[in-house]
Amino acid sequence: MFLRSCVTAADDGWSGTGFERPAFKELLEDIKKGLVGLVITKDLSRLGRDYIMTGYYIERWFPEHRVRYIAVNDGIDTGRRGGGMDVSPFINVVNDMYAADISRKVRSALDAKKRAGRFIGSGAPYGYVKSPEDKNRLVIRGDAAEVVRRIYREYISGRSMSAIASGLSRDTVPTPSQLKRSGRQAAAWNERTVKHILTNPTYCGCMTQNKSVKLNHKSDMRVLLPRDEWICVENANEAIVSRECFEPVGKLREERRAGIWRQPRNTNS
């Protein structure tokens, strides 16, 4: 929480590990305009929990913009000689360690849910929706599920991923992003989307999660994990395609990458 031109602003619901919070960014803009000369927070953790960036703002950015900073409970005041600045780096590190500890505990709780076959993603995979009664359970969405079956049938029959994507776009089949109506919506299907559907074991009833993790508690960047670190739980959700349909797809992909192109037998989904 910040005092901005005698107006209190708060970044409710935003993590202190990042500095892209709306109210904080507005504060910086007001400082640049010369509208603010004093910033007060309850303690250093209210400014931020990233010890590197918090130190940057109180030791460099604020002084360079002639702004006095006070953290009341921590006894920090950049306008006084000393002003607690000798202990501020240690306080920042402790705050950062606290955020890291919370992040580890949250990740551990989420991993436990994944291993129990509970879906913890923000959005269900294409072909599924979250159950209205239980947000951690997936149920089949009929119209999209039929598209998934079509993709498997066509790939097993010999069509390439790009040809499948072109056919879906030609038939004006809604893309996953269009169906969700969220964010930037892809106007057409592409090979990458088709590949994602063909390689996700969730479609044959094996709930598959933990394919990627955040780099750390300070970053939103995600790192892809090797297949042996995925968390897969059999029979955790209803299958859209059979195991007999899903497994040949992986073999076909390997063969086509190796330059072996044969007409596989028909497999019902």
Buried (B, 14 or more C-beta within 10 A) or exposed (E): BBBBEEEEBEBEEBBBBBBEBEBBEBBBEBBEEEEBEBBBBEBBBBBBBBBEBBBBBBBEBBEEBEBBBBBEEBBBBBEEEEBBBEEBBEBBBBBBEEBBEBBEEEEEEBBEBBBEBBBBEEEBBBBBBBBEEEEBBBBBBEEBBBBBBBBBBBBBEEBBBEBBBBBBBEEEBBBBBBBBEEEEEBEBBBBEBBBEBBBBBBBBBBBBBBBEEEEEBBEEEEEEEEEEEBBBBEEBBEBBBBEEBBEBBEEBBEEBEEEEEEEBEEBEB
